[in-house]
Amino acid sequence: TEASVVATVDNALAGWSWKADRELVVVVDGVKIDPFVGPDQIANAPTGSVISVSVNVKTDKAAPNLLKWIGIDTAGKDLTTTYVTRKE
């Protein structure tokens, strides 16, 4: 369900100072959804649907920009991780 995805992400980020700054992107069968708007699209998706969950956070929130002094500027970039699965 949408609620279980959001809860799982938030539990995984417990203790991180940038938890409140995360962006959650959920895609069901290639269509981006907005959790908690309208019917639960994850719960209503047919078995075998591809569900992708991405968590994004700006690098400025996650870590200091210490590499800029050697020419690697991470300011304004996103750190992203994505999990893709099929609905059972």
PyMOL Python script that loads the backbone (N, CA, C, O; Angstrom):
from pymol import cmd

cmd.read_pdbstr("""\
ATOM      1  N   THR A   1       0.836  -1.182   0.000  1.00  0.00           N
ATOM      2  CA  THR A   1       0.000   0.000   0.000  1.00  0.00           C
ATOM      3  C   THR A   1       0.883   1.249   0.000  1.00  0.00           C
ATOM      4  O   THR A   1       2.069   1.190   0.323  1.00  0.00           O
ATOM      5  N   GLU A   2       0.291   2.350  -0.360  1.00  0.00           N
ATOM      6  CA  GLU A   2       1.031   3.610  -0.330  1.00  0.00           C
ATOM      7  C   GLU A   2       1.506   3.925   1.090  1.00  0.00           C
ATOM      8  O   GLU A   2       2.633   4.377   1.291  1.00  0.00           O
ATOM      9  N   ALA A   3       0.640   3.683   2.063  1.00  0.00           N
ATOM     10  CA  ALA A   3       1.004   3.958   3.455  1.00  0.00           C
ATOM     11  C   ALA A   3       2.184   3.106   3.906  1.00  0.00           C
ATOM     12  O   ALA A   3       3.048   3.593   4.635  1.00  0.00           O
ATOM     13  N   SER A   4       2.238   1.848   3.489  1.00  0.00           N
ATOM     14  CA  SER A   4       3.349   0.983   3.906  1.00  0.00           C
ATOM     15  C   SER A   4       4.660   1.405   3.249  1.00  0.00           C
ATOM     16  O   SER A   4       5.721   1.286   3.861  1.00  0.00           O
ATOM     17  N   VAL A   5       4.602   1.895   2.015  1.00  0.00           N
ATOM     18  CA  VAL A   5       5.816   2.385   1.346  1.00  0.00           C
ATOM     19  C   VAL A   5       6.357   3.610   2.074  1.00  0.00           C
ATOM     20  O   VAL A   5       7.549   3.678   2.374  1.00  0.00           O
ATOM     21  N   VAL A   6       5.492   4.573   2.358  1.00  0.00           N
ATOM     22  CA  VAL A   6       5.911   5.797   3.050  1.00  0.00           C
ATOM     23  C   VAL A   6       6.455   5.460   4.439  1.00  0.00           C
ATOM     24  O   VAL A   6       7.491   5.990   4.842  1.00  0.00           O
ATOM     25  N   ALA A   7       5.769   4.587   5.168  1.00  0.00           N
ATOM     26  CA  ALA A   7       6.211   4.202   6.508  1.00  0.00           C
ATOM     27  C   ALA A   7       7.556   3.490   6.468  1.00  0.00           C
ATOM     28  O   ALA A   7       8.406   3.735   7.324  1.00  0.00           O
ATOM     29  N   THR A   8       7.761   2.621   5.500  1.00  0.00           N
ATOM     30  CA  THR A   8       9.024   1.898   5.382  1.00  0.00           C
ATOM     31  C   THR A   8      10.175   2.846   5.086  1.00  0.00           C
ATOM     32  O   THR A   8      11.246   2.729   5.683  1.00  0.00           O
ATOM     33  N   VAL A   9       9.964   3.782   4.170  1.00  0.00           N
ATOM     34  CA  VAL A   9      11.004   4.772   3.861  1.00  0.00           C
ATOM     35  C   VAL A   9      11.311   5.617   5.087  1.00  0.00           C
ATOM     36  O   VAL A   9      12.478   5.811   5.430  1.00  0.00           O
ATOM     37  N   ASP A  10      10.282   6.120   5.747  1.00  0.00           N
ATOM     38  CA  ASP A  10      10.494   6.961   6.925  1.00  0.00           C
ATOM     39  C   ASP A  10      11.175   6.191   8.058  1.00  0.00           C
ATOM     40  O   ASP A  10      12.015   6.755   8.760  1.00  0.00           O
ATOM     41  N   ASN A  11      10.834   4.927   8.249  1.00  0.00           N
ATOM     42  CA  ASN A  11      11.509   4.115   9.269  1.00  0.00           C
ATOM     43  C   ASN A  11      12.974   3.902   8.917  1.00  0.00           C
ATOM     44  O   ASN A  11      13.833   3.925   9.799  1.00  0.00           O
ATOM     45  N   ALA A  12      13.268   3.694   7.637  1.00  0.00           N
ATOM     46  CA  ALA A  12      14.654   3.491   7.210  1.00  0.00           C
ATOM     47  C   ALA A  12      15.498   4.747   7.412  1.00  0.00           C
ATOM     48  O   ALA A  12      16.708   4.661   7.625  1.00  0.00           O
ATOM     49  N   LEU A  13      14.858   5.905   7.347  1.00  0.00           N
ATOM     50  CA  LEU A  13      15.580   7.168   7.498  1.00  0.00           C
ATOM     51  C   LEU A  13      15.576   7.693   8.933  1.00  0.00           C
ATOM     52  O   LEU A  13      16.106   8.771   9.201  1.00  0.00           O
ATOM     53  N   ALA A  14      14.985   6.942   9.846  1.00  0.00           N
ATOM     54  CA  ALA A  14      14.926   7.383  11.249  1.00  0.00           C
ATOM     55  C   ALA A  14      16.343   7.682  11.751  1.00  0.00           C
ATOM     56  O   ALA A  14      17.264   6.886  11.567  1.00  0.00           O
ATOM     57  N   GLY A  15      16.491   8.828  12.377  1.00  0.00           N
ATOM     58  CA  GLY A  15      17.778   9.212  12.933  1.00  0.00           C
ATOM     59  C   GLY A  15      18.633  10.079  12.022  1.00  0.00           C
ATOM     60  O   GLY A  15      19.593  10.694  12.485  1.00  0.00           O
ATOM     61  N   TRP A  16      18.307  10.138  10.747  1.00  0.00           N
ATOM     62  CA  TRP A  16      19.067  10.984   9.820  1.00  0.00           C
ATOM     63  C   TRP A  16      18.531  12.411   9.890  1.00  0.00           C
ATOM     64  O   TRP A  16      17.319  12.625   9.862  1.00  0.00           O
ATOM     65  N   SER A  17      19.422  13.376   9.980  1.00  0.00           N
ATOM     66  CA  SER A  17      19.006  14.770  10.138  1.00  0.00           C
ATOM     67  C   SER A  17      18.260  15.296   8.919  1.00  0.00           C
ATOM     68  O   SER A  17      17.480  16.240   9.045  1.00  0.00           O
ATOM     69  N   TRP A  18      18.475  14.718   7.751  1.00  0.00           N
ATOM     70  CA  TRP A  18      17.830  15.191   6.529  1.00  0.00           C
ATOM     71  C   TRP A  18      16.561  14.433   6.185  1.00  0.00           C
ATOM     72  O   TRP A  18      16.039  14.578   5.079  1.00  0.00           O
ATOM     73  N   LYS A  19      16.055  13.628   7.110  1.00  0.00           N
ATOM     74  CA  LYS A  19      14.839  12.846   6.851  1.00  0.00           C
ATOM     75  C   LYS A  19      13.683  13.727   6.368  1.00  0.00           C
ATOM     76  O   LYS A  19      12.963  13.353   5.442  1.00  0.00           O
ATOM     77  N   ALA A  20      13.506  14.883   6.986  1.00  0.00           N
ATOM     78  CA  ALA A  20      12.391  15.768   6.618  1.00  0.00           C
ATOM     79  C   ALA A  20      12.586  16.401   5.241  1.00  0.00           C
ATOM     80  O   ALA A  20      11.629  16.914   4.661  1.00  0.00           O
ATOM     81  N   ASP A  21      13.805  16.374   4.712  1.00  0.00           N
ATOM     82  CA  ASP A  21      14.104  16.987   3.424  1.00  0.00           C
ATOM     83  C   ASP A  21      14.051  16.002   2.265  1.00  0.00           C
ATOM     84  O   ASP A  21      14.336  16.374   1.127  1.00  0.00           O
ATOM     85  N   ARG A  22      13.697  14.776   2.530  1.00  0.00           N
ATOM     86  CA  ARG A  22      13.685  13.763   1.471  1.00  0.00           C
ATOM     87  C   ARG A  22      12.503  13.972   0.546  1.00  0.00           C
ATOM     88  O   ARG A  22      11.446  14.459   0.947  1.00  0.00           O
ATOM     89  N   GLU A  23      12.714  13.588  -0.706  1.00  0.00           N
ATOM     90  CA  GLU A  23      11.624  13.574  -1.683  1.00  0.00           C
ATOM     91  C   GLU A  23      11.375  12.119  -2.034  1.00  0.00           C
ATOM     92  O   GLU A  23      12.312  11.384  -2.346  1.00  0.00           O
ATOM     93  N   LEU A  24      10.138  11.704  -1.985  1.00  0.00           N
ATOM     94  CA  LEU A  24       9.766  10.332  -2.300  1.00  0.00           C
ATOM     95  C   LEU A  24       9.043  10.323  -3.645  1.00  0.00           C
ATOM     96  O   LEU A  24       8.058  11.035  -3.839  1.00  0.00           O
ATOM     97  N   VAL A  25       9.551   9.500  -4.575  1.00  0.00           N
ATOM     98  CA  VAL A  25       8.936   9.386  -5.901  1.00  0.00           C
ATOM     99  C   VAL A  25       8.508   7.928  -6.078  1.00  0.00           C
ATOM    100  O   VAL A  25       9.333   7.016  -6.025  1.00  0.00           O
ATOM    101  N   VAL A  26       7.218   7.727  -6.288  1.00  0.00           N
ATOM    102  CA  VAL A  26       6.671   6.384  -6.470  1.00  0.00           C
ATOM    103  C   VAL A  26       6.092   6.292  -7.878  1.00  0.00           C
ATOM    104  O   VAL A  26       5.319   7.152  -8.300  1.00  0.00           O
ATOM    105  N   VAL A  27       6.476   5.242  -8.598  1.00  0.00           N
ATOM    106  CA  VAL A  27       6.012   5.023  -9.971  1.00  0.00           C
ATOM    107  C   VAL A  27       5.395   3.631 -10.044  1.00  0.00           C
ATOM    108  O   VAL A  27       6.014   2.644  -9.647  1.00  0.00           O
ATOM    109  N   VAL A  28       4.180   3.565 -10.551  1.00  0.00           N
ATOM    110  CA  VAL A  28       3.486   2.285 -10.739  1.00  0.00           C
ATOM    111  C   VAL A  28       3.253   2.093 -12.225  1.00  0.00           C
ATOM    112  O   VAL A  28       2.540   2.872 -12.858  1.00  0.00           O
ATOM    113  N   ASP A  29       3.855   1.056 -12.775  1.00  0.00           N
ATOM    114  CA  ASP A  29       3.745   0.752 -14.211  1.00  0.00           C
ATOM    115  C   ASP A  29       4.044   1.971 -15.078  1.00  0.00           C
ATOM    116  O   ASP A  29       3.326   2.254 -16.038  1.00  0.00           O
ATOM    117  N   GLY A  30       5.106   2.686 -14.731  1.00  0.00           N
ATOM    118  CA  GLY A  30       5.564   3.813 -15.540  1.00  0.00           C
ATOM    119  C   GLY A  30       4.849   5.128 -15.294  1.00  0.00           C
ATOM    120  O   GLY A  30       5.155   6.123 -15.950  1.00  0.00           O
ATOM    121  N   VAL A  31       3.899   5.156 -14.358  1.00  0.00           N
ATOM    122  CA  VAL A  31       3.141   6.372 -14.072  1.00  0.00           C
ATOM    123  C   VAL A  31       3.472   6.844 -12.657  1.00  0.00           C
ATOM    124  O   VAL A  31       3.267   6.118 -11.685  1.00  0.00           O
ATOM    125  N   LYS A  32       3.985   8.071 -12.558  1.00  0.00           N
ATOM    126  CA  LYS A  32       4.294   8.644 -11.253  1.00  0.00           C
ATOM    127  C   LYS A  32       2.998   8.892 -10.499  1.00  0.00           C
ATOM    128  O   LYS A  32       2.047   9.455 -11.041  1.00  0.00           O
ATOM    129  N   ILE A  33       2.973   8.465  -9.244  1.00  0.00           N
ATOM    130  CA  ILE A  33       1.779   8.678  -8.429  1.00  0.00           C
ATOM    131  C   ILE A  33       2.102   9.639  -7.291  1.00  0.00           C
ATOM    132  O   ILE A  33       3.263   9.840  -6.934  1.00  0.00           O
ATOM    133  N   ASP A  34       1.062  10.217  -6.739  1.00  0.00           N
ATOM    134  CA  ASP A  34       1.182  11.085  -5.577  1.00  0.00           C
ATOM    135  C   ASP A  34       0.507  10.348  -4.427  1.00  0.00           C
ATOM    136  O   ASP A  34      -0.720  10.323  -4.330  1.00  0.00           O
ATOM    137  N   PRO A  35       1.332   9.735  -3.539  1.00  0.00           N
ATOM    138  CA  PRO A  35       0.721   8.962  -2.453  1.00  0.00           C
ATOM    139  C   PRO A  35      -0.303   9.776  -1.672  1.00  0.00           C
ATOM    140  O   PRO A  35      -0.115  10.965  -1.416  1.00  0.00           O
ATOM    141  N   PHE A  36      -1.375   9.115  -1.307  1.00  0.00           N
ATOM    142  CA  PHE A  36      -2.457   9.654  -0.486  1.00  0.00           C
ATOM    143  C   PHE A  36      -3.354  10.644  -1.225  1.00  0.00           C
ATOM    144  O   PHE A  36      -4.147  11.343  -0.594  1.00  0.00           O
ATOM    145  N   VAL A  37      -3.240  10.715  -2.560  1.00  0.00           N
ATOM    146  CA  VAL A  37      -4.155  11.533  -3.349  1.00  0.00           C
ATOM    147  C   VAL A  37      -4.986  10.567  -4.184  1.00  0.00           C
ATOM    148  O   VAL A  37      -4.471   9.914  -5.092  1.00  0.00           O
ATOM    149  N   GLY A  38      -6.253  10.483  -3.873  1.00  0.00           N
ATOM    150  CA  GLY A  38      -7.120   9.550  -4.584  1.00  0.00           C
ATOM    151  C   GLY A  38      -6.984   8.152  -4.033  1.00  0.00           C
ATOM    152  O   GLY A  38      -6.447   7.957  -2.943  1.00  0.00           O
ATOM    153  N   PRO A  39      -7.473   7.163  -4.791  1.00  0.00           N
ATOM    154  CA  PRO A  39      -7.414   5.775  -4.321  1.00  0.00           C
ATOM    155  C   PRO A  39      -5.967   5.285  -4.249  1.00  0.00           C
ATOM    156  O   PRO A  39      -5.090   5.816  -4.930  1.00  0.00           O
ATOM    157  N   ASP A  40      -5.730   4.279  -3.428  1.00  0.00           N
ATOM    158  CA  ASP A  40      -4.389   3.714  -3.240  1.00  0.00           C
ATOM    159  C   ASP A  40      -3.978   2.970  -4.515  1.00  0.00           C
ATOM    160  O   ASP A  40      -4.424   1.849  -4.759  1.00  0.00           O
ATOM    161  N   GLN A  41      -3.131   3.600  -5.316  1.00  0.00           N
ATOM    162  CA  GLN A  41      -2.759   3.031  -6.617  1.00  0.00           C
ATOM    163  C   GLN A  41      -1.833   1.828  -6.497  1.00  0.00           C
ATOM    164  O   GLN A  41      -1.774   1.000  -7.406  1.00  0.00           O
ATOM    165  N   ILE A  42      -1.115   1.723  -5.393  1.00  0.00           N
ATOM    166  CA  ILE A  42      -0.283   0.532  -5.190  1.00  0.00           C
ATOM    167  C   ILE A  42      -1.167  -0.645  -4.824  1.00  0.00           C
ATOM    168  O   ILE A  42      -1.032  -1.728  -5.394  1.00  0.00           O
ATOM    169  N   ALA A  43      -2.066  -0.441  -3.880  1.00  0.00           N
ATOM    170  CA  ALA A  43      -2.966  -1.522  -3.459  1.00  0.00           C
ATOM    171  C   ALA A  43      -3.859  -1.975  -4.609  1.00  0.00           C
ATOM    172  O   ALA A  43      -4.185  -3.156  -4.722  1.00  0.00           O
ATOM    173  N   ASN A  44      -4.252  -1.029  -5.462  1.00  0.00           N
ATOM    174  CA  ASN A  44      -5.163  -1.353  -6.567  1.00  0.00           C
ATOM    175  C   ASN A  44      -4.462  -1.841  -7.830  1.00  0.00           C
ATOM    176  O   ASN A  44      -5.122  -2.261  -8.781  1.00  0.00           O
ATOM    177  N   ALA A  45      -3.137  -1.790  -7.848  1.00  0.00           N
ATOM    178  CA  ALA A  45      -2.394  -2.247  -9.039  1.00  0.00           C
ATOM    179  C   ALA A  45      -2.511  -3.763  -9.174  1.00  0.00           C
ATOM    180  O   ALA A  45      -2.506  -4.477  -8.170  1.00  0.00           O
ATOM    181  N   PRO A  46      -2.615  -4.255 -10.396  1.00  0.00           N
ATOM    182  CA  PRO A  46      -2.722  -5.706 -10.578  1.00  0.00           C
ATOM    183  C   PRO A  46      -1.411  -6.417 -10.232  1.00  0.00           C
ATOM    184  O   PRO A  46      -0.334  -5.824 -10.276  1.00  0.00           O
ATOM    185  N   THR A  47      -1.528  -7.682  -9.894  1.00  0.00           N
ATOM    186  CA  THR A  47      -0.356  -8.507  -9.626  1.00  0.00           C
ATOM    187  C   THR A  47       0.588  -8.447 -10.822  1.00  0.00           C
ATOM    188  O   THR A  47       0.150  -8.528 -11.970  1.00  0.00           O
ATOM    189  N   GLY A  48       1.876  -8.307 -10.552  1.00  0.00           N
ATOM    190  CA  GLY A  48       2.875  -8.227 -11.610  1.00  0.00           C
ATOM    191  C   GLY A  48       3.228  -6.808 -12.007  1.00  0.00           C
ATOM    192  O   GLY A  48       4.154  -6.601 -12.792  1.00  0.00           O
ATOM    193  N   SER A  49       2.504  -5.817 -11.478  1.00  0.00           N
ATOM    194  CA  SER A  49       2.822  -4.420 -11.790  1.00  0.00           C
ATOM    195  C   SER A  49       4.221  -4.071 -11.287  1.00  0.00           C
ATOM    196  O   SER A  49       4.653  -4.534 -10.232  1.00  0.00           O
ATOM    197  N   VAL A  50       4.915  -3.247 -12.064  1.00  0.00           N
ATOM    198  CA  VAL A  50       6.254  -2.792 -11.671  1.00  0.00           C
ATOM    199  C   VAL A  50       6.094  -1.558 -10.790  1.00  0.00           C
ATOM    200  O   VAL A  50       5.480  -0.568 -11.188  1.00  0.00           O
ATOM    201  N   ILE A  51       6.657  -1.636  -9.588  1.00  0.00           N
ATOM    202  CA  ILE A  51       6.596  -0.526  -8.640  1.00  0.00           C
ATOM    203  C   ILE A  51       8.013  -0.073  -8.348  1.00  0.00           C
ATOM    204  O   ILE A  51       8.871  -0.866  -7.960  1.00  0.00           O
ATOM    205  N   SER A  52       8.245   1.218  -8.541  1.00  0.00           N
ATOM    206  CA  SER A  52       9.552   1.822  -8.323  1.00  0.00           C
ATOM    207  C   SER A  52       9.428   2.880  -7.235  1.00  0.00           C
ATOM    208  O   SER A  52       8.540   3.731  -7.282  1.00  0.00           O
ATOM    209  N   VAL A  53      10.324   2.821  -6.258  1.00  0.00           N
ATOM    210  CA  VAL A  53      10.335   3.799  -5.176  1.00  0.00           C
ATOM    211  C   VAL A  53      11.723   4.437  -5.157  1.00  0.00           C
ATOM    212  O   VAL A  53      12.728   3.748  -4.980  1.00  0.00           O
ATOM    213  N   SER A  54      11.770   5.752  -5.341  1.00  0.00           N
ATOM    214  CA  SER A  54      13.033   6.496  -5.293  1.00  0.00           C
ATOM    215  C   SER A  54      12.987   7.475  -4.131  1.00  0.00           C
ATOM    216  O   SER A  54      11.965   8.107  -3.866  1.00  0.00           O
ATOM    217  N   VAL A  55      14.110   7.583  -3.451  1.00  0.00           N
ATOM    218  CA  VAL A  55      14.259   8.556  -2.371  1.00  0.00           C
ATOM    219  C   VAL A  55      15.379   9.500  -2.786  1.00  0.00           C
ATOM    220  O   VAL A  55      16.504   9.074  -3.049  1.00  0.00           O
ATOM    221  N   ASN A  56      15.055  10.792  -2.840  1.00  0.00           N
ATOM    222  CA  ASN A  56      16.016  11.819  -3.236  1.00  0.00           C
ATOM    223  C   ASN A  56      16.228  12.778  -2.079  1.00  0.00           C
ATOM    224  O   ASN A  56      15.303  13.079  -1.325  1.00  0.00           O
ATOM    225  N   VAL A  57      17.467  13.258  -1.949  1.00  0.00           N
ATOM    226  CA  VAL A  57      17.778  14.316  -0.989  1.00  0.00           C
ATOM    227  C   VAL A  57      18.878  15.180  -1.610  1.00  0.00           C
ATOM    228  O   VAL A  57      19.796  14.663  -2.246  1.00  0.00           O
ATOM    229  N   LYS A  58      18.779  16.472  -1.423  1.00  0.00           N
ATOM    230  CA  LYS A  58      19.811  17.389  -1.925  1.00  0.00           C
ATOM    231  C   LYS A  58      21.100  17.142  -1.158  1.00  0.00           C
ATOM    232  O   LYS A  58      21.077  16.961   0.060  1.00  0.00           O
ATOM    233  N   THR A  59      22.225  17.134  -1.864  1.00  0.00           N
ATOM    234  CA  THR A  59      23.510  16.908  -1.200  1.00  0.00           C
ATOM    235  C   THR A  59      23.783  17.970  -0.146  1.00  0.00           C
ATOM    236  O   THR A  59      24.439  17.691   0.858  1.00  0.00           O
ATOM    237  N   ASP A  60      23.288  19.179  -0.360  1.00  0.00           N
ATOM    238  CA  ASP A  60      23.495  20.254   0.613  1.00  0.00           C
ATOM    239  C   ASP A  60      22.903  19.893   1.975  1.00  0.00           C
ATOM    240  O   ASP A  60      23.407  20.335   3.008  1.00  0.00           O
ATOM    241  N   LYS A  61      21.839  19.096   1.981  1.00  0.00           N
ATOM    242  CA  LYS A  61      21.198  18.689   3.225  1.00  0.00           C
ATOM    243  C   LYS A  61      21.875  17.477   3.854  1.00  0.00           C
ATOM    244  O   LYS A  61      21.878  17.328   5.076  1.00  0.00           O
ATOM    245  N   ALA A  62      22.452  16.605   3.014  1.00  0.00           N
ATOM    246  CA  ALA A  62      22.991  15.336   3.494  1.00  0.00           C
ATOM    247  C   ALA A  62      24.444  15.412   3.958  1.00  0.00           C
ATOM    248  O   ALA A  62      24.844  14.681   4.865  1.00  0.00           O
ATOM    249  N   ALA A  63      25.235  16.290   3.342  1.00  0.00           N
ATOM    250  CA  ALA A  63      26.665  16.321   3.671  1.00  0.00           C
ATOM    251  C   ALA A  63      27.254  17.677   3.295  1.00  0.00           C
ATOM    252  O   ALA A  63      26.766  18.342   2.381  1.00  0.00           O
ATOM    253  N   PRO A  64      28.301  18.077   4.003  1.00  0.00           N
ATOM    254  CA  PRO A  64      28.960  19.336   3.621  1.00  0.00           C
ATOM    255  C   PRO A  64      29.667  19.180   2.272  1.00  0.00           C
ATOM    256  O   PRO A  64      30.048  18.075   1.885  1.00  0.00           O
ATOM    257  N   ASN A  65      29.832  20.273   1.580  1.00  0.00           N
ATOM    258  CA  ASN A  65      30.454  20.283   0.253  1.00  0.00           C
ATOM    259  C   ASN A  65      31.979  20.385   0.394  1.00  0.00           C
ATOM    260  O   ASN A  65      32.579  21.360  -0.058  1.00  0.00           O
ATOM    261  N   LEU A  66      32.590  19.401   1.008  1.00  0.00           N
ATOM    262  CA  LEU A  66      34.024  19.454   1.312  1.00  0.00           C
ATOM    263  C   LEU A  66      34.924  19.213   0.104  1.00  0.00           C
ATOM    264  O   LEU A  66      36.102  19.570   0.133  1.00  0.00           O
ATOM    265  N   LEU A  67      34.391  18.619  -0.947  1.00  0.00           N
ATOM    266  CA  LEU A  67      35.231  18.304  -2.110  1.00  0.00           C
ATOM    267  C   LEU A  67      35.392  19.479  -3.070  1.00  0.00           C
ATOM    268  O   LEU A  67      36.169  19.397  -4.021  1.00  0.00           O
ATOM    269  N   LYS A  68      34.668  20.569  -2.833  1.00  0.00           N
ATOM    270  CA  LYS A  68      34.758  21.716  -3.742  1.00  0.00           C
ATOM    271  C   LYS A  68      36.175  22.274  -3.795  1.00  0.00           C
ATOM    272  O   LYS A  68      36.561  22.882  -4.794  1.00  0.00           O
ATOM    273  N   TRP A  69      36.943  22.082  -2.751  1.00  0.00           N
ATOM    274  CA  TRP A  69      38.312  22.603  -2.695  1.00  0.00           C
ATOM    275  C   TRP A  69      39.254  21.858  -3.628  1.00  0.00           C
ATOM    276  O   TRP A  69      40.346  22.346  -3.920  1.00  0.00           O
ATOM    277  N   ILE A  70      38.849  20.681  -4.101  1.00  0.00           N
ATOM    278  CA  ILE A  70      39.684  19.946  -5.058  1.00  0.00           C
ATOM    279  C   ILE A  70      39.002  19.836  -6.424  1.00  0.00           C
ATOM    280  O   ILE A  70      39.370  19.010  -7.259  1.00  0.00           O
ATOM    281  N   GLY A  71      37.997  20.694  -6.625  1.00  0.00           N
ATOM    282  CA  GLY A  71      37.374  20.768  -7.945  1.00  0.00           C
ATOM    283  C   GLY A  71      36.138  19.922  -8.149  1.00  0.00           C
ATOM    284  O   GLY A  71      35.626  19.848  -9.266  1.00  0.00           O
ATOM    285  N   ILE A  72      35.644  19.286  -7.109  1.00  0.00           N
ATOM    286  CA  ILE A  72      34.429  18.479  -7.228  1.00  0.00           C
ATOM    287  C   ILE A  72      33.345  19.165  -6.406  1.00  0.00           C
ATOM    288  O   ILE A  72      33.318  19.057  -5.180  1.00  0.00           O
ATOM    289  N   ASP A  73      32.461  19.864  -7.088  1.00  0.00           N
ATOM    290  CA  ASP A  73      31.412  20.628  -6.415  1.00  0.00           C
ATOM    291  C   ASP A  73      30.124  19.819  -6.411  1.00  0.00           C
ATOM    292  O   ASP A  73      29.576  19.513  -7.471  1.00  0.00           O
ATOM    293  N   THR A  74      29.643  19.475  -5.233  1.00  0.00           N
ATOM    294  CA  THR A  74      28.423  18.675  -5.119  1.00  0.00           C
ATOM    295  C   THR A  74      27.197  19.516  -4.769  1.00  0.00           C
ATOM    296  O   THR A  74      26.111  18.971  -4.572  1.00  0.00           O
ATOM    297  N   ALA A  75      27.356  20.823  -4.690  1.00  0.00           N
ATOM    298  CA  ALA A  75      26.240  21.702  -4.318  1.00  0.00           C
ATOM    299  C   ALA A  75      25.091  21.587  -5.322  1.00  0.00           C
ATOM    300  O   ALA A  75      25.305  21.580  -6.534  1.00  0.00           O
ATOM    301  N   GLY A  76      23.879  21.497  -4.795  1.00  0.00           N
ATOM    302  CA  GLY A  76      22.688  21.473  -5.638  1.00  0.00           C
ATOM    303  C   GLY A  76      22.418  20.154  -6.344  1.00  0.00           C
ATOM    304  O   GLY A  76      21.478  20.068  -7.135  1.00  0.00           O
ATOM    305  N   LYS A  77      23.198  19.144  -6.085  1.00  0.00           N
ATOM    306  CA  LYS A  77      22.999  17.831  -6.704  1.00  0.00           C
ATOM    307  C   LYS A  77      22.069  16.997  -5.823  1.00  0.00           C
ATOM    308  O   LYS A  77      21.846  17.320  -4.657  1.00  0.00           O
ATOM    309  N   ASP A  78      21.538  15.931  -6.393  1.00  0.00           N
ATOM    310  CA  ASP A  78      20.684  15.012  -5.641  1.00  0.00           C
ATOM    311  C   ASP A  78      21.427  13.723  -5.344  1.00  0.00           C
ATOM    312  O   ASP A  78      22.176  13.214  -6.177  1.00  0.00           O
ATOM    313  N   LEU A  79      21.212  13.207  -4.153  1.00  0.00           N
ATOM    314  CA  LEU A  79      21.583  11.830  -3.837  1.00  0.00           C
ATOM    315  C   LEU A  79      20.302  11.033  -4.007  1.00  0.00           C
ATOM    316  O   LEU A  79      19.263  11.404  -3.461  1.00  0.00           O
ATOM    317  N   THR A  80      20.364   9.956  -4.748  1.00  0.00           N
ATOM    318  CA  THR A  80      19.157   9.190  -5.063  1.00  0.00           C
ATOM    319  C   THR A  80      19.417   7.706  -4.920  1.00  0.00           C
ATOM    320  O   THR A  80      20.479   7.207  -5.294  1.00  0.00           O
ATOM    321  N   THR A  81      18.445   7.013  -4.381  1.00  0.00           N
ATOM    322  CA  THR A  81      18.461   5.557  -4.403  1.00  0.00           C
ATOM    323  C   THR A  81      17.085   5.103  -4.863  1.00  0.00           C
ATOM    324  O   THR A  81      16.075   5.724  -4.532  1.00  0.00           O
ATOM    325  N   THR A  82      17.051   4.014  -5.629  1.00  0.00           N
ATOM    326  CA  THR A  82      15.792   3.531  -6.193  1.00  0.00           C
ATOM    327  C   THR A  82      15.681   2.035  -5.968  1.00  0.00           C
ATOM    328  O   THR A  82      16.648   1.292  -6.135  1.00  0.00           O
ATOM    329  N   TYR A  83      14.494   1.607  -5.588  1.00  0.00           N
ATOM    330  CA  TYR A  83      14.173   0.193  -5.431  1.00  0.00           C
ATOM    331  C   TYR A  83      13.032  -0.130  -6.386  1.00  0.00           C
ATOM    332  O   TYR A  83      12.012   0.559  -6.406  1.00  0.00           O
ATOM    333  N   VAL A  84      13.212  -1.179  -7.174  1.00  0.00           N
ATOM    334  CA  VAL A  84      12.185  -1.583  -8.146  1.00  0.00           C
ATOM    335  C   VAL A  84      11.785  -3.036  -7.849  1.00  0.00           C
ATOM    336  O   VAL A  84      12.631  -3.903  -7.630  1.00  0.00           O
ATOM    337  N   THR A  85      10.473  -3.264  -7.849  1.00  0.00           N
ATOM    338  CA  THR A  85       9.977  -4.603  -7.598  1.00  0.00           C
ATOM    339  C   THR A  85       8.675  -4.817  -8.376  1.00  0.00           C
ATOM    340  O   THR A  85       8.135  -3.887  -8.975  1.00  0.00           O
ATOM    341  N   ARG A  86       8.200  -6.023  -8.355  1.00  0.00           N
ATOM    342  CA  ARG A  86       6.884  -6.314  -8.939  1.00  0.00           C
ATOM    343  C   ARG A  86       5.914  -6.615  -7.815  1.00  0.00           C
ATOM    344  O   ARG A  86       6.276  -7.237  -6.816  1.00  0.00           O
ATOM    345  N   LYS A  87       4.691  -6.172  -7.982  1.00  0.00           N
ATOM    346  CA  LYS A  87       3.671  -6.444  -6.963  1.00  0.00           C
ATOM    347  C   LYS A  87       3.306  -7.915  -7.008  1.00  0.00           C
ATOM    348  O   LYS A  87       3.069  -8.491  -8.070  1.00  0.00           O
ATOM    349  N   GLU A  88       3.267  -8.494  -5.840  1.00  0.00           N
ATOM    350  CA  GLU A  88       2.882  -9.913  -5.747  1.00  0.00           C
ATOM    351  C   GLU A  88       1.390 -10.056  -5.648  1.00  0.00           C
ATOM    352  O   GLU A  88       0.881 -11.173  -5.562  1.00  0.00           O
TER     353      GLU A  88
END
""", "prot")
cmd.dss("prot")
cmd.show_as("cartoon", "prot")
cmd.util.cbc("prot")
cmd.orient("prot")
